[in-house]
Amino acid sequence: MSPSGPGGQPTAAVLASDTEELDYSARLALLAAIVESSDDAIVSKTLTGRILSWNAGATRIFGYRAEEVIGKPITVIIPQELHSEEERILEKLRRGESIEHFDTIRVRKDGERIPISLTVSPVRDSRGRIIAASKVARDISERKRAEQQLLEGERRIAAEADALARLNDHSTRLWRSGTLEAGLEEMLAAALELLAADRGVLHLFNETGGQQPTVVQRGFEATLPDLLRADANGAPARSVSCREQVLVEDIDTDPHSDPCRERARAAGIRAFIATPLIDTDGTVLAVISACFGSTHRPTPQQLRRLDLYLLQAVDFIQRCRLEQVLRQNEESLRESDRRKNEFLAVLAHELRNPLAPIRYALATAKVSGRTLEQQRRAEEVIERQVAHMSRLLEDLLDISRISHHTLELQRSHIELAAVIATSLETARPALDGKRHAVSVELPRQPVRLDADPVRLAQVFSNLLINAAKYTNPGGHIRLHAALVKDQVVVTVSDDGIGIAPEMMPRLFTLFAQAQPALGRTEGGLGVGLALVRGIVTLHGGSVAARSAGLGRGSEFTVRLPVEQALGETPEARRGQEALARGADGQAGLKILVVDDSRDAADVSAMLLELSGHQVQTAYSARRALELGEIFHPDALLLDIGLPDLDGYQLARRIRGSSWGRATLLVAVTGWGQSEDRRRALEAGFDHHLTKPIAPETLDSLLRSLQGERAAR
């Protein structure tokens, strides 16, 4: 029994003793087992290069079994081009030198070349003579693959860094290009370089899409191949339609390219890519198309870099357009400020002009010895100039109401003929003053409108006065009206000074003037056409201007919806006749004027009587009720600020009476806000007029009532 230490383990002395007992053959067997179980290839060879031994590791690495290679030259696993390497190894071995680890290539049985790490050492006998060589080879394929991947990664990183540097350079050049036009050139050049293409085209679409796109191209003549056009079957059009990138590697296999394949091939195009530049709201701003002379597909890296660059391009286009808008707004503000200053100068001029004759006329009234004729002429001057100033003020107030959406229409069922007649009367002084020949053509059948008669008359009188103003003395002015489906089209044309093309875009804007203010001899503030457009728009219509140019006259066309076109019935004819007669005393109305200001009431009554109406006056609400019971008026003109009852209370009393239910009630007041108008209508008034009331306005209102009575 062998001695042992604690726990039954052999002692060191015992182990040493056992080792000494191992004989030489046992040690050789142990060494052989170690060699055979190694994962590395362990091979021995003669000094002439023939294989002596071959372990299992060598079989696994090189594919040969031991019996297949023992006795054969070691060159069986060495590539032909490396045989000289084996000769150098053998030379070193003969000199007793060892070859430490070095990497080389060997060939497997199946012909696969594999990388190995090799160590070769000389083998000596007991007398120290070199009798053979041993080599240890390790398969380093995995290590080489890892190294190759690392190297390729480094190359990719270097290439990507270089590409990003070039991409950054392109972006820098784009943002430094300054203008949109220069930027488009830079965009196309960058896109072609990023895709490795030498020809292409860029289409930039305008913001409204209503005009031809801006085209920038490289590598083509003046005419682009159909394939690269932004219309029809072109690649840009397809890209816009689907809002995606269109890539065709070979137009010969692309069915969409059939219509333009032959011309594309003739132009040297075999493949193409079209990429849209899309805004954040989905709008296609532009399309960049690149083409290639052979079948081609850009790499994913190229496409990714192009996408990154085009994000910058979209931002650049948006910035350029924003800057353009800001410049236009700045110019518009300067123009608006210029027109405002000109307007203030014109306003001062227009207000001073009537003040001078009024002052002179008043001065003549104080001079003793004046004749009745001189007195009459002075009064006429004052009347004309006051009317002129009132029109200026009313135009400004109306423009303000339209701008603030507070202008309310007093609609009623009216006929176009009556409105035109009122307009002609208003414009008559301007027309006659310059001896113009005026022709009027209306439809044979009466045209009925649902409109505000006062405002509509204001539209046509403004157009007639405008035509008179800008036509040389003795000119020709024509007013023509015709029914077109459900509209009436009224045209006012002249053979005057015409309109310059640059004036057309701002013709209907506020304070626009066809001539510089200082060079004008006619009155006006430049608000007439803006007022016309505002009133016509409120009626659901439209107005447009046309001119062949300076010195070739102008034409203004108003389109209004028609409520009803009456036939040539006896009732309609009687209504037309009544409207044509106007206030000539043949069809007067019974009118009650109520105002606590005796002067205002009496003067209004005098004017109405001169127009052929029967008029009574009352200076209080209670007297108005008494007269109403006796007089049974067709219309009442009521002041709101009465001493006993206000006009709203009086209107309610009248509407509650047997004689006042169908009477026309007109509020006459100095209060003209929308709230005052609303209160009047709620109290029962039909119309709300603000002092001072132009006689033609009141006359037009009463004419409408006369016409309705006559038609009945």
C-alpha positions in Angstrom: 0.0 0.0 0.0 1.5 3.3 -1.0 1.9 6.0 1.6 -0.4 9.0 1.2 -0.9 12.4 2.8 -3.9 13.9 4.5 -7.2 13.1 2.7 -5.7 10.2 0.9 -3.8 12.3 -1.8 -0.4 11.1 -3.0 2.5 13.0 -1.5 5.1 14.9 -3.7 7.7 12.3 -2.9 5.5 9.6 -4.3 4.8 11.6 -7.5 8.5 12.3 -8.1 9.2 8.6 -7.6 6.5 7.6 -10.1 7.8 10.1 -12.6 11.3 8.7 -12.4 9.9 5.2 -13.0 8.5 6.3 -16.4 10.7 4.9 -19.0 11.7 6.5 -22.3 9.0 4.8 -24.3 6.3 6.0 -22.0 7.4 9.6 -22.3 7.4 9.2 -26.1 3.8 7.9 -25.9 2.7 10.8 -23.8 4.3 13.3 -26.2 2.6 11.6 -29.1 -0.8 11.8 -27.4 -0.2 15.5 -26.8 0.7 16.1 -30.4 -2.3 14.1 -31.7 -4.8 15.9 -29.5 -3.6 19.4 -30.5 -6.0 21.7 -32.5 -3.0 23.0 -34.4 -1.4 21.2 -37.3 1.9 19.6 -36.0 3.9 18.2 -38.9 7.4 16.9 -39.1 9.5 16.8 -42.3 12.9 15.9 -43.6 15.5 18.5 -44.4 14.6 17.9 -48.0 10.9 18.8 -47.3 9.2 15.3 -47.2 6.5 14.8 -44.7 7.4 12.4 -41.8 4.4 12.8 -39.4 0.9 14.3 -39.7 -1.4 14.8 -36.6 -5.2 15.0 -36.4 -5.0 18.8 -36.3 -3.3 18.8 -39.7 -6.0 16.6 -41.1 -8.7 19.0 -39.8 -7.0 22.1 -41.2 -5.7 20.8 -44.5 -8.2 18.0 -45.3 -5.6 15.3 -46.0 -5.4 12.1 -43.9 -1.9 11.1 -42.7 -1.6 8.1 -45.0 -2.3 10.5 -48.0 0.6 12.8 -47.4 3.3 11.0 -45.3 6.3 10.6 -47.6 5.1 13.3 -50.0 6.7 16.8 -50.4 5.4 19.4 -48.0 4.8 21.5 -51.1 1.5 19.6 -51.6 -0.1 22.2 -49.3 2.0 25.2 -50.5 0.7 27.4 -53.3 2.9 27.3 -56.4 3.9 30.9 -56.1 5.2 30.3 -52.5 7.4 27.3 -53.3 10.5 29.6 -53.0 9.3 30.5 -49.5 9.7 26.8 -48.5 13.3 26.7 -50.0 14.2 29.7 -47.7 12.7 27.9 -44.7 14.7 24.7 -45.3 17.9 26.7 -45.7 17.4 28.3 -42.3 16.7 24.9 -40.7 19.9 23.4 -42.1 21.7 26.2 -40.4 20.0 25.4 -37.1 17.8 28.5 -37.2 14.2 28.5 -36.0 11.5 30.4 -37.9 9.2 32.2 -35.5 5.6 33.0 -36.1 4.8 34.3 -39.5 1.6 34.5 -41.5 1.4 32.8 -44.9 -1.0 31.0 -47.2 -1.5 27.2 -47.6 -3.8 25.2 -49.8 -6.4 22.6 -48.6 -7.1 19.4 -50.3 -10.3 20.9 -51.8 -8.2 23.7 -53.3 -9.3 26.4 -50.8 -6.6 28.8 -49.9 -6.4 29.5 -46.1 -4.3 31.8 -44.0 -2.1 30.2 -41.4 0.3 31.3 -38.7 3.5 29.1 -39.0 6.4 28.2 -36.7 9.2 25.9 -37.9 12.0 24.5 -35.6 14.9 22.1 -36.3 14.9 18.6 -34.7 18.2 17.3 -33.3 19.3 13.8 -32.3 21.0 12.8 -29.1 24.3 14.0 -30.5 22.9 17.4 -31.4 22.8 16.8 -35.2 19.8 18.4 -37.1 18.0 15.4 -38.6 14.5 16.9 -39.3 12.2 19.8 -38.8 8.9 20.3 -37.0 6.3 22.9 -38.0 3.3 24.1 -36.1 0.5 25.7 -38.3 -2.6 27.4 -36.9 -5.6 28.3 -39.0 -6.0 32.1 -38.6 -9.0 32.5 -41.0 -11.2 33.9 -38.3 -8.6 36.4 -37.3 -8.0 37.4 -40.9 -11.7 37.8 -41.5 -11.9 40.0 -38.4 -8.9 42.0 -39.6 -10.4 42.4 -43.0 -13.7 43.5 -41.6 -11.9 46.0 -39.4 -10.0 47.3 -42.4 -13.1 47.5 -44.5 -14.9 49.3 -41.7 -12.1 51.8 -41.5 -12.2 52.2 -45.2 -16.0 52.8 -45.1 -15.6 55.2 -42.2 -13.0 57.1 -44.2 -15.1 57.0 -47.3 -18.2 58.2 -45.4 -16.2 60.9 -43.7 -15.0 62.1 -47.1 -18.5 61.9 -48.5 -19.9 63.9 -45.6 -17.2 66.4 -46.0 -18.1 66.8 -49.7 -21.8 66.9 -48.7 -21.0 69.7 -46.2 -19.1 71.5 -48.9 -22.1 71.3 -51.2 -24.4 72.6 -48.5 -22.1 75.5 -47.7 -21.9 76.4 -51.4 -25.7 76.3 -51.7 -26.3 78.6 -48.7 -23.6 81.0 -50.0 -25.1 81.1 -53.5 -27.2 84.1 -52.4 -30.0 84.1 -55.0 -32.6 81.4 -55.8 -31.4 81.3 -59.4 -27.7 80.7 -58.4 -28.9 78.2 -55.8 -30.8 76.1 -58.4 -27.6 75.8 -60.5 -25.7 74.7 -57.4 -28.5 72.2 -56.4 -28.3 70.4 -59.8 -24.5 70.3 -59.8 -24.5 68.8 -56.3 -27.2 66.2 -57.1 -25.3 65.0 -60.2 -22.0 64.7 -58.3 -23.7 62.8 -55.4 -25.2 60.4 -57.9 -22.1 60.1 -60.1 -24.1 61.4 -63.1 -23.0 63.9 -65.7 -26.3 65.0 -67.1 -29.6 66.2 -65.5 -32.3 68.7 -65.2 -34.1 70.6 -62.3 -37.7 71.8 -62.6 -38.7 74.4 -60.0 -42.5 74.9 -59.7 -44.0 78.3 -58.8 -46.0 78.7 -55.6 -49.4 78.7 -57.3 -48.7 76.1 -59.9 -50.2 78.2 -62.6 -47.1 79.0 -64.7 -44.4 77.0 -66.5 -41.7 75.8 -64.1 -38.2 77.3 -64.0 -35.8 74.8 -65.8 -32.1 74.4 -65.1 -30.2 71.8 -67.0 -26.7 70.3 -67.6 -25.4 68.3 -70.4 -28.2 68.9 -72.9 -28.9 71.2 -75.8 -31.6 73.8 -75.6 -34.4 71.2 -76.1 -34.8 68.5 -73.4 -35.7 64.9 -74.3 -39.3 64.1 -73.7 -38.2 61.8 -70.9 -37.0 64.7 -68.8 -39.9 67.1 -69.4 -42.2 68.0 -66.5 -45.3 67.2 -68.5 -46.8 64.3 -70.3 -44.9 61.0 -69.7 -41.7 62.5 -68.5 -39.9 61.2 -65.4 -40.4 64.5 -63.5 -44.2 64.4 -64.1 -44.3 60.8 -62.8 -42.3 61.8 -59.7 -44.7 64.7 -59.0 -47.8 62.5 -59.5 -46.7 59.9 -57.0 -44.7 62.3 -54.8 -42.0 59.7 -54.6 -38.6 59.0 -56.1 -38.8 57.3 -59.6 -35.8 55.1 -60.4 -35.5 53.2 -63.7 -32.4 51.1 -64.1 -33.1 50.4 -67.8 -35.6 52.2 -69.9 -35.8 49.2 -72.3 -37.6 47.2 -69.5 -39.7 50.1 -68.2 -43.2 50.1 -69.7 -43.8 53.7 -68.6 -41.0 54.9 -70.9 -42.6 53.5 -74.0 -43.8 56.9 -75.5 -40.3 58.5 -75.2 -37.9 55.5 -75.3 -36.6 56.1 -78.8 -35.7 59.7 -78.3 -34.2 59.0 -74.9 -32.0 56.3 -76.4 -31.0 58.7 -79.2 -30.0 61.2 -76.6 -27.8 58.6 -74.9 -30.1 58.0 -71.9 -30.4 54.4 -70.7 -31.3 54.9 -67.0 -32.6 57.8 -64.9 -33.7 58.8 -61.4 -36.2 61.6 -60.6 -36.5 62.9 -57.1 -39.1 65.4 -55.8 -38.4 68.1 -53.3 -41.4 68.1 -51.1 -42.4 70.9 -48.6 -43.6 70.1 -45.1 -47.2 70.6 -46.2 -46.8 68.1 -49.0 -46.3 70.6 -51.8 -43.8 69.5 -54.5 -41.4 72.5 -54.8 -39.1 71.0 -57.5 -37.9 67.8 -59.2 -34.3 66.9 -59.8 -33.7 64.3 -62.6 -30.3 62.6 -63.3 -29.7 60.3 -66.2 -27.0 57.7 -67.1 -25.7 56.4 -70.4 -25.9 52.7 -69.4 -28.0 50.6 -67.1 -27.4 51.9 -63.6 -28.6 51.8 -60.0 -27.3 54.3 -57.5 -26.0 52.8 -54.2 -28.0 53.1 -51.0 -25.2 55.4 -49.7 -25.6 57.7 -52.7 -29.3 57.9 -52.3 -29.0 58.6 -48.6 -26.6 61.4 -49.2 -28.9 62.8 -51.9 -31.8 62.8 -49.4 -29.8 64.6 -46.8 -28.7 67.3 -49.4 -32.3 67.8 -50.7 -33.5 68.5 -47.2 -31.1 71.5 -47.3 -32.4 72.4 -50.8 -36.0 72.5 -49.6 -35.0 74.8 -46.8 -33.1 77.0 -49.2 -36.0 77.3 -51.6 -38.4 78.2 -48.7 -36.0 80.8 -47.3 -35.5 82.4 -50.7 -39.2 82.6 -51.3 -39.8 83.9 -47.8 -37.2 86.6 -48.4 -38.9 87.5 -51.7 -42.2 87.8 -49.9 -40.6 90.0 -47.2 -39.0 92.2 -49.9 -42.4 92.5 -51.7 -44.1 93.3 -48.4 -41.5 95.9 -47.8 -41.9 97.4 -51.2 -45.7 97.2 -50.7 -45.4 99.0 -47.4 -43.3 101.7 -49.1 -45.8 102.0 -51.9 -48.7 102.1 -49.4 -46.9 104.8 -47.5 -46.3 106.8 -50.7 -49.9 106.5 -51.7 -51.0 107.5 -48.2 -48.9 110.6 -48.3 -50.2 111.4 -51.8 -53.7 110.8 -50.5 -53.3 113.2 -47.6 -51.9 115.8 -50.0 -54.9 115.2 -52.4 -57.3 115.3 -49.4 -56.0 118.7 -48.3 -56.2 119.9 -51.9 -59.7 118.6 -52.4 -61.0 120.2 -49.1 -59.3 123.5 -49.7 -60.7 123.8 -53.2 -64.4 124.0 -52.2 -63.6 126.1 -49.1 -62.2 128.9 -51.3 -65.4 129.5 -53.4 -67.6 129.0 -50.3 -65.6 131.7 -48.5 -65.8 134.0 -51.5 -69.5 133.4 -51.9 -70.1 134.2 -48.2 -68.1 137.3 -48.6 -70.3 138.5 -51.4 -73.4 138.0 -49.2 -72.0 140.6 -46.8 -71.4 143.2 -49.4 -74.1 145.8 -49.7 -75.5 146.6 -53.1 -75.4 143.0 -54.4 -78.1 142.1 -56.9 -80.6 139.2 -56.6 -78.8 137.4 -59.5 -75.4 137.7 -57.7 -77.1 136.4 -54.5 -78.5 133.5 -56.4 -75.2 132.6 -58.0 -73.4 132.8 -54.6 -76.0 130.4 -53.1 -75.6 128.0 -56.1 -71.8 128.0 -55.5 -72.2 127.2 -51.8 -74.7 124.4 -52.6 -72.4 122.8 -55.2 -69.3 123.0 -53.0 -71.1 121.7 -49.9 -72.5 118.8 -52.0 -68.9 118.1 -53.3 -67.5 118.0 -49.7 -70.3 115.8 -48.6 -69.6 113.3 -51.3 -65.9 113.2 -50.4 -66.8 112.6 -46.7 -69.4 109.9 -47.6 -66.9 108.1 -49.9 -64.3 108.0 -47.1 -66.9 106.8 -44.6 -68.2 104.1 -47.0 -64.6 102.8 -47.7 -64.0 102.6 -43.9 -67.3 100.7 -43.4 -66.4 98.3 -46.2 -62.9 97.7 -44.8 -64.3 97.0 -41.4 -67.3 94.9 -42.7 -69.8 97.3 -41.2 -71.5 98.6 -44.4 -75.0 97.2 -44.4 -77.1 97.1 -47.6 -80.7 98.2 -47.5 -82.0 95.7 -50.0 -85.3 95.9 -51.8 -86.8 94.7 -55.0 -85.8 97.2 -57.6 -85.5 97.5 -61.3 -82.2 98.2 -63.1 -83.6 100.9 -65.2 -84.5 103.1 -62.2 -81.0 102.6 -60.8 -79.4 103.6 -64.1 -81.6 106.6 -64.4 -80.5 107.8 -60.9 -76.9 107.2 -61.8 -77.1 109.2 -64.9 -78.8 112.1 -63.1 -76.0 112.1 -60.5 -73.3 112.0 -63.2 -75.0 114.5 -65.5 -73.0 117.6 -64.3 -69.7 115.8 -65.0 -70.9 114.5 -68.3 -72.3 117.7 -69.6 -69.5 119.8 -68.2 -67.1 118.2 -70.7 -69.7 117.9 -73.5 -69.5 114.1 -73.7 -71.8 112.2 -75.9 -73.5 109.5 -73.8 -75.4 106.4 -75.1 -77.4 104.0 -73.0 -78.5 100.6 -74.1 -80.7 98.5 -71.7 -82.5 95.2 -72.1 -86.0 95.5 -73.6 -87.5 93.6 -70.7 -87.2 95.2 -67.3 -84.5 93.6 -65.1 -85.4 93.1 -61.4 -82.7 93.0 -58.7 -82.6 92.3 -55.0 -80.3 95.2 -54.1 -79.7 98.5 -52.3 -80.9 101.1 -54.8 -78.8 103.9 -53.3 -75.6 101.9 -53.2 -76.1 100.4 -56.7 -76.7 103.9 -58.1 -73.5 105.0 -56.4 -71.6 102.2 -58.2 -72.8 103.3 -61.7 -72.6 107.0 -61.1 -69.0 106.5 -59.9 -68.1 104.6 -63.1 -69.8 107.3 -65.3 -68.1 110.2 -63.4 -64.8 108.3 -63.7 -65.3 107.9 -67.4 -66.2 111.6 -67.8 -63.1 112.6 -65.7 -60.6 110.7 -67.8 -62.0 111.3 -71.2 -61.0 114.5 -73.1 -63.8 117.0 -73.8 -66.3 115.9 -76.5 -65.6 112.2 -75.9 -68.0 109.3 -76.2 -69.2 107.3 -73.2 -71.4 104.2 -73.5 -73.4 102.3 -70.9 -74.6 98.9 -72.1 -76.6 96.3 -70.1 -77.4 92.8 -71.2 -78.9 89.7 -69.6 -76.4 86.7 -69.6 -78.1 83.6 -68.0 -78.8 84.5 -64.4 -76.7 87.7 -64.4 -77.0 91.2 -65.7 -73.8 92.5 -67.2 -73.4 96.3 -67.2 -70.5 97.8 -69.2 -69.3 101.4 -69.0 -66.8 102.2 -71.7 -65.1 105.4 -73.0 -62.6 106.6 -75.6 -60.5 108.4 -73.0 -56.9 108.3 -71.8 -56.9 104.5 -71.2 -55.1 102.6 -68.5 -51.4 101.7 -68.4 -50.7 98.0 -68.0 -48.7 98.6 -64.9 -51.7 100.3 -63.3 -54.1 97.4 -63.8 -53.0 95.2 -60.8 -53.8 98.0 -58.3 -56.6 99.8 -60.2 -59.2 98.8 -57.6 -57.0 99.4 -54.5 -57.6 102.2 -52.1 -56.2 105.7 -53.1 -55.0 104.4 -56.5 -54.7 107.2 -59.1 -54.3 106.8 -62.8 -52.2 110.0 -62.8 -49.9 111.5 -60.2 -51.8 113.7 -57.8 -49.9 116.9 -58.5 -50.5 116.5 -62.3 -54.2 116.0 -62.0 -56.8 118.6 -62.8 -59.9 116.6 -61.9 -61.2 116.2 -58.3 -61.4 113.0 -56.3 -59.5 111.1 -53.7 -58.8 107.9 -55.6 -61.4 105.9 -53.6 -64.1 105.6 -56.3 -63.1 102.3 -57.8 -62.3 100.7 -54.5 -65.7 101.7 -53.4 -67.3 100.3 -56.5 -65.6 96.9 -56.0 -66.6 96.8 -52.3 -70.3 97.6 -53.0 -70.5 95.2 -56.0 -68.9 92.4 -53.9 -71.4 92.9 -51.1 -74.2 92.4 -53.7 -72.6 89.1 -54.7 -71.3 90.4 -58.0 -67.9 91.2 -59.6 -66.3 94.1 -61.4 -63.4 94.1 -63.9 -61.5 96.6 -66.0 -60.0 96.3 -69.4 -57.9 98.7 -71.5 -55.9 98.4 -74.7 -53.4 100.8 -73.2 -52.7 104.5 -72.9 -54.8 106.7 -75.2 -57.1 103.8 -76.2 -60.0 104.1 -73.8 -61.1 101.9 -71.0 -64.0 99.5 -70.1 -65.5 98.6 -66.7 -67.8 95.6 -66.5 -70.1 94.9 -63.5 -71.8 91.6 -63.2 -74.8 91.3 -60.8 -77.1 88.4 -60.0 -80.6 88.9 -61.3 -83.6 88.3 -59.1 -86.2 88.2 -61.9 -86.5 89.4 -65.5 -90.0 90.6 -66.2 -91.7 90.3 -69.5 -93.3 93.1 -71.5 -96.5 93.0 -69.4 -98.7 96.2 -69.1 -97.9 96.3 -65.4 -94.2 96.2 -66.0 -94.4 98.9 -68.7 -96.3 101.1 -66.3 -93.6 100.6 -63.7 -90.9 101.5 -66.2 -92.8 104.6 -67.2 -93.2 105.7 -63.6 -89.5 105.2 -63.0 -88.6 107.1 -66.2 -90.9 110.0 -65.3 -89.2 110.4 -61.9 -90.3 113.2 -59.7 -92.0 115.4 -62.3 -95.2 116.0 -60.2 -97.3 113.4 -62.0 -97.1 110.6 -59.5 -96.2 112.4 -56.2 -96.3 110.8 -52.8 -97.8 111.9 -49.5 -94.9 112.5 -47.2 -94.8 113.5 -43.5 -91.5 115.1 -42.3 -91.0 114.9 -38.6 -88.0 116.8 -37.0 -87.8 119.1 -34.0 -85.5 121.3 -36.0 -87.9 123.6 -37.8 -85.3 124.7 -40.3 -84.4 121.1 -41.2 -88.1 120.1 -41.4 -89.2 123.1 -43.5 -86.3 122.9 -46.0 -86.8 119.2 -46.4 -90.5 119.8 -47.0 -89.7 122.5 -49.5 -87.4 120.3 -51.5 -89.9 117.4 -51.5 -92.7 119.7 -52.7 -90.5 121.0 -55.5 -90.1 117.3 -56.5 -93.9 117.0 -56.8 -94.8 115.4 -53.5 -97.5 116.4 -51.0 -95.7 117.2 -47.8 -96.8 117.8 -44.2 -94.4 118.7 -41.3 -94.5 118.0 -37.6 -92.0 119.2 -35.0 -92.9 116.7 -32.3 -93.9 113.0 -32.1 -97.4 113.7 -30.8 -98.1 116.1 -33.7 -96.8 113.4 -36.1 -99.3 110.9 -34.7 -102.2 113.4 -35.0 -101.3 114.3 -38.7 -100.8 110.6 -39.5 -104.4 109.8 -38.6 -105.6 112.6 -40.9 -103.0 112.6 -43.7 -102.3 108.9 -44.1 -98.9 109.4 -45.6 -97.1 107.0 -48.0 -93.8 107.8 -46.3 -92.5 109.3 -43.1 -89.1 110.9 -42.6 -88.5 110.7 -38.9 -85.8 112.3 -36.8 -84.6 110.1 -34.0 -83.9 112.8 -31.4 -87.4 114.2 -30.7 -88.3 116.1 -27.5 -91.4 114.1 -26.3 -90.9 110.6 -27.8 -87.7 109.4 -29.5 -87.9 108.2 -33.1 -87.7 104.5 -32.1 -90.8 104.8 -29.8 -92.6 106.8 -32.5 -91.9 104.2 -35.1 -93.4 101.5 -32.9 -96.5 103.6 -32.3 -96.9 104.2 -36.1 -96.5 100.5 -36.9 -99.2 99.7 -34.3 -101.7 102.1 -36.0 -104.2 101.1 -38.7 -102.7 103.7 -41.1 -99.0 103.1 -40.5 -98.6 99.4 -41.0 -97.6 99.6 -44.7 -96.2 103.1 -44.6 -92.5 103.6 -45.6 -90.6 104.6 -42.5 -87.2 106.3 -43.0 -85.0 107.1 -40.0 -83.2 110.4 -40.6 -80.4 110.9 -38.0 -76.9 112.0 -37.3 -76.0 108.7 -35.7 -74.7 106.3 -38.3 -73.1 103.4 -36.4 -74.1 99.8 -37.1 -75.8 99.6 -33.6 -77.9 102.7 -34.5 -79.0 101.0 -37.7 -79.8 97.8 -35.9 -82.0 99.6 -33.4 -83.8 101.5 -36.1 -84.7 98.3 -38.0 -85.8 96.6 -34.9 -88.1 99.5 -34.1 -89.9 99.1 -37.5 -88.0 101.5 -39.8 -87.5 100.4 -43.4 -84.4 102.5 -44.0 -81.8 104.3 -42.0 -80.2 107.4 -43.5 -77.4 109.4 -41.9 -77.4 113.2 -42.0 -76.6 115.1 -44.2 -78.7 113.2 -46.7 -77.8 113.8 -50.4 -81.0 114.9 -52.2 -80.4 112.3 -54.9 -80.2 109.6 -52.3 -83.6 110.5 -50.9 -85.0 111.0 -54.4 -83.8 107.5 -55.5 -85.5 105.9 -52.4 -88.8 107.7 -53.1 -88.6 106.9 -56.8 -88.5 103.2 -55.9 -91.6 103.6 -53.8 -93.3 105.5 -56.7 -92.4 102.7 -59.1 -93.8 100.0 -56.9 -97.1 102.0 -56.6 -97.3 102.6 -60.3 -96.6 98.9 -61.0 -99.5 98.0 -58.8 
